[in-house]
Amino acid sequence: MKEGGGGVIRPWRRTIVALGLLLAAGCGTVHIEVPPGHTVTMLDQDQPASVRIERHVWFALWGGEPLSDNSTLADIREHHLTQVRVIVVQGFWDTVINTVTCYFSFVRRTVIIEGNPG
């Protein structure tokens, strides 16, 4: 088939696709945990929040093992949050850093904790 015909992928294109998938590889779990004895409700996406905490979580083995705190427990306790919204993103700088570190099995995610104290 001709190039661009959609049927055959050239060997160098397979390599580029494989490298691209490798760069995007990785995951990681962030635990939404609440201190014992506290009651916390989840905020909807459009509800306002007065507290915003943004931090980075590192993982080894492409997300299999956390290397830094991957829980919301300390943040909820420290800011006395009774309403919480947790967002995990791979931002621009996470992607830039991961293009190098993912080859060594390390990935980074940005955790955003928003909420209101009670």
C-alpha positions, 0 to 999 in steps of 0.5 A: 500500500501507499504511504498514507493509505491507512493499511500499512504502518512503516517500521519507523512509524511503529517506533514513533507510536510506541515511544509516544505510548511509552511517554504517556504510560503511567498512572497512580492512585490518590487516596481520598482519606478523612481524619477519624471523627471528621465528616466531609462532603464532596463538592460538586464541580461548580461549587465555590471553594475557599481553599486550594492546595496544589501539590505533586505526587511522585510514583515509581513503577509507572504509578504502581508505588507512591514515593510521596504522600498520595493521601488527602488526610493531612491536607484535610486535617491541616485546613479543617476542611468539611467540604472537599473536591479532589482533582488529579491532573497531568499538567504541562510540567508533569508531562515535560518531566515525565518524558525523561523520568518515565524511562526510569519508571518514575511518573509525577501527577499534580493533585489539586485539593479544593475545599471549605473549612467548617 
